[in-house]
Amino acid sequence: MKQKQNSKIESGADAVALYHIIYEHEGFEDSAQNLFKLVKQAQRLSPGKKRKLFLDIEDHRVKEGYFDADMIELQKDFLLGFLITYLSEIHCPLFGETNLNPQENNIPADLILIDGRDESM
């Protein structure tokens, strides 16, 4: 079975477009790591150029048609709460956002995810 390609980087005169699709079999952690690696790769290929992320999400829906908890957390907390620091723009199913600050180009070597949920509550 041929694996679907879910990421692409296209460099233009003023910016780099990062395209990524999250498929139904991918969870939060895989998706976050893949997006982080995509941003790092774009910085390596086009250092300092503005990075614009375009994200699609296939399936990951609950019965009522809304995104599941993983994809809401990914878009709201991971993209807006962390990754936007290294991007100039984000375009995803829940929102479009422009980073009002200059994007950071000193991207950490690794992404370490910590589950902040307190399971005892």
N, C-alpha and C positions, 0 to 999 in steps of 0.2 A: 504494500500500500504506500503510495506516495504521500509524504508528509507535506501539509500545507505550510507555505511560507507566511509567517504572520508579522514580519517586520520589514521595513524598508526605509532607507535614508536617501533623500534627494537634496542636493546642494544647489542653491540658486545664488544670484549675485549678492543679495543682502541677508539671506537667512538659510537655515537648513530645516527642511521639513522631515519630521520623524513620524512615520505611519506605523501603527501597531493594531492588530486585531487580537482580542482575547477570545479564545474558543471555549466551548462549554466544558471541556475536560480540565481546564486550567483553574486553579484556585487562587486565593489572594496571594500567598507567598510566591508561587511561581510567577504570577503576573507582575508583582512588585519587582522581583529580581530581574525579570526580562525587560521591564521598562527602565530600570536603573542601568542595566548593561547597555541598552539602546542609547541612552543619554551619554554614557561614557564613550561609546563608540563614535557618536556624532562629534563629541569634543575632540577625540583623537584624530578623526578625519578632517574636521574643519575647526581648528582651534579658535575659540573666541567668537565665532559666528553666532548670531541669534538662533536659538533653537525653538521650533514650534512643533508641539506634539499634537497629533491627530489620532484619537483613539476610538476604536469601535469595539463593541462587546456583543458577542453572539450568545444568545440564550441567557443563562444566568437569571432567569425570571422565576418569581414565585407564582402561585396560582392566580393571584389578582393582577398579574402583569407587571408588577414592579420588579426592580432589580433585587437579587438576593442580598443578604447582609454583607457577604464578601465584596461584592462589586460596589455597593454603596460605600463601604469603608475604604475601598481602593480609590474611588473617585474623590470622595469628600476628605478623608483623613490623609491618605498617602499622597495623592496628587496635590491637593491644595495645602496640606499641612507640612509637606516635606519637599516633594520633587519640583514644585514650582520655583524653588530657589535656584535651580539649575536650568530653567527654561525661561523664554520670554513670553510664550503663550501656551495655553492648553485648550484643546477643543475635544470634549468628550460628550457622551450622551446626556449627562446631567447638567452640564454647564459649559460655557466658554469663558476663559479668564485670561487677562493680560497681567503679567507681572509688572507692577508699577516701579519696582526697584530694578537696577541692572542685574542681569542674570549672573550667578556665581559660576566661574569657570574652573575653580579648584575643587573638582569632584572627588569625594573620598574613594579610596581603593576598593572598599567592599561595603555592601549594604547588610547591616545586621538588624534583623527584625526581632522585636521583643513583644510578646503577647501581653498587653497591658490590662487585659480583662481579669478581674478578681472573681474567680470561680466560686469563692466561698459566700458570695452575697446572694 
